[in-house]
Amino acid sequence: MSRKQQVPRPGPALGTDDTGCPILHVDMDAFYASVELRERPELRGVPVIIGDPGARGVVLSATYEARRFGVHSAMPMTRARRLCPRAVVIPPSRHKYAEVSRGVMEIFRSITPDVEPIASDEAFLDVGGARKRLGRPAVIAAAIRERVVREHGITCSVGVAGSKFVAKLASQHCKPDGLLVVPADEVVSFLHPLPVAALWGVGERTERSLVRLGIKTVGDLAHTPVDALRRELGQAAGTHLAELAWGRDPRPVRADVPDKSIGAEETFATDVGDPVEIRRELLRLSERVAARLREGGHVGRTVSVKLRRADFSTITRSRTLREPTDVARDLYTVACELYTASGLGRTPLRLVGVRVENLRPAAETPRQLGLGEREKGWREAERAMDRAARRFGRDVVLPASLVRPPFDEIDL
């Protein structure tokens, strides 16, 4: 573990009252290593290090079994192998990690639009607006953990609190594979026993300065006069740390990163090999993606499908259209063609997904009618479905093939 992660777990169990705690910090557990172990389950329970095995390589990730030997991220590989000579070293597969990261972030965005990624394997979520639909923050956190395991075969830890700072500390304290709620009235009792290095902004140099003042815990810092902190650390840093020591962190979750792609995925309860059922799911996902495109004011040109086999091996296929679209019928047609071309027609699948990339603002994209195409057609029909969904619920209007028994073939 790094110095920042060497913070003791709180002693007595914290409360479960999540009133006033809309902020979640979700952090994947040993992310790169966990992704690799999905395909190499025989390595579970043994020390595993992800990184370039060469002399100049560094550790990118390590399982908790390896961390017990002192191995941590960014450590030179030569030192890591001295600390844990029996560890299995796996070269990184960054494309796999990027794919899983996209899928995990998609789970978050299906919960709330207020998602602030801070790395490929962690993000803040503000779920205050999702309570009526999905329940209390702790219930939502538990659902996220279950979906990440079910859809991606890895675990995550979730901190639930009233601020970003406290939520992130909570997720660190319940690792691995945990959930910790810090109730609003227990923030101070949670923070004050912690070492002062737990505070954001306390690096090694700042920690040495604080220790010289006799400040070793967050509680020590909280009860130090602010003027003394400002004299020692500077006006801004002293004020900032004094606020954090009492759990005051007013920063909102910022979800202002423009969308680069929009997609949806579904993990089946049991593997599905029937092409008719796969196409039905591709239709359902195309409807969801198209609705999100229209809701966000986007159109897109590149359509891709994700097909994951039972052993977690995954293939993707994509096609770029002549004209950008936000119409589910267009997405579904291409998705089915890509599925057929994949050669997995009878292969049992664990997960399927549909994604649209190369997004652009719909309002700035002129629409050109095809030969013989009516001025009002599928796009207008789907927008009418959007209006009905906003008023009566998402599933009030569906394509007929999603509400009738499946046919041998779907022809839309």
N, C-alpha and C positions, 0 to 999 in steps of 0.2 A: 504494500500500500504506500501511497505517497504521504508526505507529512500532513497534508490537509485531510486525508482520510483516516488518520489515526486518532479518531475522536471516540471516546468511550460511548457505548450505548447508554441511554438513560436507565436509571435503576428501576424504580417502580413503573408499572405500566401506565401509560398516559390514558386520559379519558377517551370516550368515543363520541362526545358531543361535537358535531361538525358545524354547528350553527355559526354563521359568520366566517366560514372557512371555504371560500369558493375556489381557491388556488390549488392546483395540483402540480407537482413536479414529478414527471415520469422518467425513470432512468433505467435503461436496459442493463442487465447484470452481465458483466464480462462480455460485452457485446460481440466482438469479433470471434472470441473463443467459443461463445455459445452457438454462433452460426455454424462454425466448423463442426462442432460436436453433433449437430443434427445429422450429419452424414457419416460421422464416425462415432457411433454410440459406444463402441468398445473402449473409448478413451474416457468415458465418464468416470469420475472418481480418481483420476490420476492427474499429476501436474501437466498442464499443457500451456505452451507459450506460443503466441502468434507474433511473427516478425521475421525479418530477413536473417537466415542463419549465418550469414557471412560475418567476418570479424568486425566490420564496421556497422552492422545492423543494430537496431534498437527494438525494444519490446513495444509492440502495439497493443497487446492485450494479453492477459494471463488469467487462467482459471483460479478460483479461490484456493484450490489445492496448491498451486504454485505460489500464490501470494503468501501463504503461511511460511514460506521460506524467505520472504522478504522481496520477492520479485514484484515489480510494479511497472506501469506504463512509462515509456521514455527512458527506461534504464538501458544502458548498453548491453547488447546481447552477451558479450563476453562475461560481464559481471553476473548476469542472470544465470548463465550456465554454470558458473562457479558456485552460486548460491544453491542452485537446484540442478545438479548434474544429471538426474534421472528424468528431467522433464522432456516431454515430446515437443519438438519445435515444428510448427507448421508455417510455411510461407503464406503471406496474406493473399486473399482473393478479393480484391476491393470491389469488383463488380457484384459479387454476391452480397457484400455488406451494403452497398448502395441500393440494391434491389430490396433487401429486407428493410432498410431504413425508410424507403419510399412507402412500403406497405404499412409500416408501423405508423408513420405520420398520417397516412390515409385513415387509419383507425381513429387517430386523435381528431382529425377534421370531420369525421362522421359523427363525433360527439358534440363538437362545438367549433365554430369558425375562429374562436379566440385561442389560437395555438401559436406559441412563440418557440420555434426550434432554437436551441442554443448549441447543438452538436448533432451529428448524425444519429446519435443514440439517446438523446434526451430532449425534453421540451417542457415548457410551462403551458398549462391550460387554465383558462378561467371558465369554470362550468356553472357560473351563477345563472346564466341564461338557459341552461339545460335542465334545471331542477324539475320544472313542471312536466317535462317530457320523460326524463330518465331517472328522477329521484334525487336523493341527497348526495352531496359530494363523495362521501365514503362509499356509497353504493355504486356510483359511477366509477370510482377508482377501482373497486373490486371487479367491475365488468370489464374495464380496460385490461386488467391483469389477465383475466380469463381469456379474452379475445386474442391477446398477444401470444399466449401459449397455444391456443387452439389453431390460430391462423398461421403462426410463424415458428412454432416449436421452440421458442426461447422464453425466458422469464424476465420480468421487470420488477422494480421496486417503486412504490408511489408514496410521496409525502403529501399530506393534506393539511392546509393551514390557511391563515388569513392573509399571508403575504408571500411573495416569491422567496425571500430570504429564508424564512422559517420552513416553507415547504421543501426547499432544496436540502436543508439540514435534516429534515425528517426522512427524506428518501435515503440519505446516506446512512442514517442510523438504523434503518430496517433492512439493509441489504444483507444477504441476497434474498430475492423473492419474497419481499415483505410489503406491508401497508401500515403506515403510521399516521394517525390523526393527532395534531397538536391543537387542542381546543383553545379558543381565544383567551380564556381565563387561566390557562396553564402555560402560556408562552414564556413568561418570566422564569417559572420554576423549571422549565425545559432548558432554557438558554443558560442560566447563570452558573450551573455546575460545569459547563463545558470549558475546555481550554481556550484561551483567547485566540489561538490560531484558527479556531472554527469560524471566526468572523471573516466575511468577504473584505478584502483589502488588507488583511494582515499577512504579509509575506514574512520571510525569515528576518529581514532587516527590521521591519516594524515590530515583530515579535521580540527581538533582542532589546529594542528601545523600551517596550512595555515592561519586560521582565526587570530591566534596570530600575523601573519605578515601583517594582513589587507587584506588578499586575500579571497574574498567571491565569486567571479564569475570566470568563465573560462577566461574572458577578463582580469581580474586583474592578474591572473596567467600568461597569455600570455605576459603581459607587465612587469613582474618581471624579473630582471636579472637572467640568468640561474645559475650563480655562487651562488647567494643567495639561490636559490632552492636546489642546491646541498649541500650547507652547512647545511641547515635545514633538508633535507630529505635523504641525501646520494647521492652519485654520480649517481647510476643507476636510482633511482626513480626520482630524480630531472630532469635528462635529458629526461626520458620517459615522464613525465608529461608536460614538456615544448614543446615537439614535438606534443603531443596530443592536446594541447591547440591551436595549429595552424592547426589542422586537418591532421597532417602528421602521417600516419599509413601504413607502407609499407608491412605489413604481407599479404601473399597470402591466398586464400581459399585452404585449404589442404584436398584433398579427397583421402588420402592414407590409409584409413581404409579398410582392405580386406573385400570383400563381404562374408556375411554369408549365404545369400540366394538371389535368383533372382526371381522376379515375375512380373505379370502384372494384372491389374484389369480394368473392364469397368463398368461404371454406365449407365444404360439405360435411355433414355429420358423419357420413360414411362415404368412402370413395365411390365415384360415379363413372361408369364406362359407357353408358347409353348415350349415343350422339344426340338423340332427341332431347334428353334431359339437359345435356350440355348446351344445346342451342336455346332451350327455354331460359336457362340461366344467363346466357349471353344477351338475350333480349331484355331480361330484367335489368341487367347491369347497364346495358345501353340506354335504357330509359332513365336510370338514375344519373348517369354521366351527362346525358343531354339536358336533363332538368337542371343540374348544377351549372352547366355551361350557360344556359339561358339566365339562371338566377344571378350569375356573376357578370353577365354582359359580355361573354366570350364566344368566339367561334374558334375552331381548330382544324388543322389540315392533316395531322398525322394520327392515325388510329392504330393502336397496338392491342394485342391480346397476351395475357399471361396464362400459361398452362402448367400446373404443378402436379407431378406424379405423386404416387403414394410414398415414395422414398425421399420426397422433398426436392428432387431434381426438377429444375424449372426451365422452360423454354419460353421465349417471347418472339412474336412475329409482328411486324408493323408494315404499314403502307401509307404513303402520302397521297392525299387526294388532290385533284385538280383545283377544287374550290373548297375553302373552309366551310364548316357546317356546325350547326348545333341541333341537328335533327336526329332523333333516336333511330329512325328507319335507316338513315345513311350509315350510322355507326354499326347498327346490327348487321346490315348487309356485308360490310367489310369484315366485321368480326367473325361472321360465319365462314366467309371465304378463307380467312387466315387460319381458322381452326381446321377446316378441311385440308388446306395445304400443309398443315403441320404433320400429317400422317399419324395423328394420335386418335383416330376415329373411334377405336374400340379400347383404347388404353384407359384404365381406371385413373381418374383424376381426383386429387385432393382439393384443389383450388382452381378457380378460373377468375380472370380479371379482364376488364376493358379500360383502356386509358386513351386520352386525347392530348396531344402535345402540339407544339407550334401554335400557341394561342395568340389571338389578337383581339382587340376590342370589336365587338359586333357592330357598334354604331359607326365605326370608321371603315367597315369592310363592305363595299358595294356588292349586292347580290345580283348575279346574272342568271336569268331564267334559261333552263335547258330547252331544247327544241321540243315543242309540243307540251311543255310544262305549264300548268295553270298558274295564274298569278297568286291564287290562294290555294294552299294544299296542305301537305303534312306539317309544315312549320306552323301554320296558323292553327291546325288541329291540336298540335302538341302544346302550343301556348294556351289554348283554351283549357287543356288538361292541367296546366300549371295553375291557372286561376281557380279551377275547381279544387285542386289539391290544397292551395293556400286557405281556401274557405272551409273545406270539409274533411281534409286529411289526405295523406300521401297516396293511399291505395284506393281512393274512392273511384277513380277512373283508371282502367288498365287495358292494355291490348287484350283482345278476346282470347288469344292463345295462352295467356297467363291466368285466366279464370275458368277456362273450360278444361276438360280432360285432354291430355296431350294427344295430338294426332301422330300418325307415322311420320309425317313431314310437316314442317312449318313453312308456310308460304305467305310472306308478308310483302 
